[in-house]
Amino acid sequence: MANALLIIGVIAIINGGIFMGALTSGQQQRANYHTETKEDRLMRFKIGRISVLVGVLSFFVGLILKVAF
């Protein structure tokens, strides 16, 4: 159970980084900024924030379970 939560946490954090644009190059970020609408950008950031939040919570719960048991 703890291992599954740790894996889900890492995957969700990476997914959030991709959605927020943190794992792209500067040129790719500029291209994305100029080709998407404001609504699309806000939706992408919202999904990224939720994904990172779920990932961090899942990772810490998995870490606590791993250490406690």
Backbone bond lengths (Angstrom), bond angles and torsions (degrees), N, CA, C in turn:
res aa  C-N    CA-C-N  psi(-1)  N-CA   C-N-CA  omega(-1)  CA-C   N-CA-C  phi
1 M - - - 1.448 - - 1.520 110.88 -
2 A 1.321 115.89 -45.69 1.457 119.86 -178.84 1.526 111.02 -65.52
3 N 1.324 116.29 -40.39 1.466 119.03 179.20 1.524 111.88 -63.63
4 A 1.326 115.85 -39.04 1.464 119.84 178.95 1.524 110.69 -63.98
5 L 1.336 117.32 -42.04 1.462 120.40 178.65 1.524 111.66 -65.49
6 L 1.319 117.20 -37.40 1.470 120.40 177.57 1.535 110.51 -64.53
7 I 1.310 116.55 -43.89 1.470 120.76 179.85 1.523 110.56 -65.48
8 I 1.336 116.76 -44.64 1.468 120.23 177.79 1.526 110.34 -60.50
9 G 1.327 117.07 -40.82 1.455 121.21 179.37 1.522 112.67 -61.83
10 V 1.308 116.77 -45.88 1.467 120.36 -179.66 1.529 110.70 -65.57
11 I 1.311 116.49 -43.07 1.464 120.09 179.73 1.525 110.73 -63.55
12 A 1.326 117.26 -42.51 1.462 120.66 -179.54 1.533 111.26 -66.34
13 I 1.321 118.27 -37.71 1.466 121.01 178.11 1.527 110.19 -65.75
14 I 1.310 117.56 -43.80 1.464 120.79 177.79 1.525 110.34 -63.67
15 N 1.335 116.79 -42.33 1.459 121.23 177.79 1.534 110.68 -60.59
16 G 1.317 117.34 -42.86 1.456 120.92 177.64 1.520 112.32 -63.54
17 G 1.326 116.75 -38.78 1.456 120.31 176.81 1.513 112.58 -63.86
18 I 1.313 115.93 -37.18 1.466 120.01 177.89 1.526 110.24 -67.78
19 F 1.337 116.51 -45.32 1.462 119.65 -179.48 1.520 112.25 -64.61
20 M 1.319 118.07 -37.10 1.461 120.74 -178.35 1.524 112.23 -79.86
21 G 1.309 117.14 -11.80 1.458 120.32 178.70 1.513 113.60 87.54
22 A 1.313 117.76 11.58 1.454 121.28 -178.49 1.526 112.34 -74.32
23 L 1.312 117.46 -19.76 1.459 120.94 -177.14 1.524 112.24 -105.96
24 T 1.329 117.07 22.93 1.458 121.13 178.00 1.515 109.78 -114.44
25 S 1.325 116.22 163.38 1.461 120.49 178.70 1.528 109.53 -77.62
26 G 1.315 115.86 167.93 1.456 120.53 179.48 1.514 112.45 -62.25
27 Q 1.320 117.00 -40.29 1.460 120.33 178.96 1.520 111.42 -64.54
28 Q 1.321 116.75 -40.04 1.461 120.20 179.40 1.524 110.28 -68.21
29 Q 1.331 118.09 -37.95 1.460 120.78 177.67 1.520 111.53 -63.35
30 R 1.328 116.64 -42.70 1.470 119.80 177.81 1.521 111.29 -64.04
31 A 1.316 116.74 -40.96 1.462 119.97 178.91 1.526 111.02 -64.61
32 N 1.318 116.71 -41.78 1.461 119.83 178.09 1.527 110.72 -64.25
33 Y 1.316 117.11 -40.81 1.465 121.17 -178.08 1.525 111.32 -62.24
34 H 1.315 116.35 -40.83 1.462 120.02 -176.16 1.527 114.14 -83.48
35 T 1.319 118.23 -11.96 1.462 119.84 -177.96 1.518 113.95 -108.48
36 E 1.335 118.47 -4.25 1.455 119.35 179.74 1.524 110.80 -115.32
37 T 1.306 115.54 155.98 1.466 119.94 179.92 1.525 109.52 -81.91
38 K 1.328 114.94 166.83 1.457 119.68 -179.80 1.532 110.98 -63.26
39 E 1.319 116.72 -39.29 1.461 120.49 179.60 1.526 111.34 -63.68
40 D 1.330 116.47 -41.34 1.468 120.32 178.04 1.529 110.91 -63.85
41 R 1.313 116.68 -41.18 1.472 121.52 -179.83 1.528 110.22 -64.39
42 L 1.344 116.84 -44.00 1.458 120.25 179.15 1.526 111.36 -64.28
43 M 1.322 116.89 -39.42 1.466 120.76 177.73 1.529 110.74 -65.49
44 R 1.322 116.55 -40.45 1.467 120.95 179.14 1.527 110.46 -63.50
45 F 1.342 116.91 -43.24 1.464 120.05 178.66 1.528 111.42 -66.71
46 K 1.330 117.16 -37.14 1.457 120.77 178.66 1.529 110.65 -63.42
47 I 1.321 116.58 -45.55 1.463 120.71 177.95 1.520 110.34 -63.46
48 G 1.325 116.98 -40.57 1.463 120.87 178.98 1.517 112.38 -63.65
49 R 1.326 116.83 -43.56 1.472 120.02 179.35 1.523 111.47 -64.09
50 I 1.328 116.86 -43.11 1.463 120.22 179.24 1.527 110.42 -64.02
51 S 1.316 116.48 -41.59 1.459 120.67 -179.73 1.530 111.28 -64.11
52 V 1.321 116.80 -43.02 1.465 119.93 178.80 1.526 110.40 -65.89
53 L 1.316 117.74 -41.18 1.463 120.92 178.77 1.528 111.24 -61.81
54 V 1.324 116.67 -47.18 1.467 120.31 177.90 1.531 110.08 -62.30
55 G 1.329 116.98 -40.56 1.458 120.81 -179.70 1.512 113.02 -64.33
56 V 1.322 116.96 -44.28 1.461 120.33 -179.40 1.526 110.32 -66.43
57 L 1.331 116.59 -44.48 1.466 119.17 178.94 1.528 111.40 -62.59
58 S 1.321 116.40 -44.84 1.454 120.62 179.38 1.528 111.27 -63.05
59 F 1.322 116.04 -41.54 1.461 120.26 -179.70 1.526 111.10 -63.21
60 F 1.331 117.29 -44.77 1.462 119.97 -178.47 1.527 112.27 -70.06
61 V 1.321 117.64 -37.25 1.468 119.56 176.17 1.528 109.34 -64.69
62 G 1.311 117.62 -43.22 1.462 121.05 177.08 1.517 112.19 -62.49
63 L 1.322 116.47 -39.28 1.470 120.96 178.45 1.527 110.98 -65.88
64 I 1.330 116.71 -42.80 1.466 120.17 178.38 1.531 110.81 -64.23
65 L 1.330 116.85 -42.36 1.460 120.07 178.24 1.535 111.86 -64.43
66 K 1.320 115.18 -37.64 1.471 120.00 -179.40 1.527 110.55 -66.15
67 V 1.327 116.50 -42.26 1.465 120.41 -177.67 1.534 110.47 -75.74
68 A 1.324 117.68 -38.00 1.464 121.37 -176.07 1.524 112.30 -71.28
69 F 1.305 117.80 -33.49 1.461 119.54 -176.07 1.476 108.68 -116.34
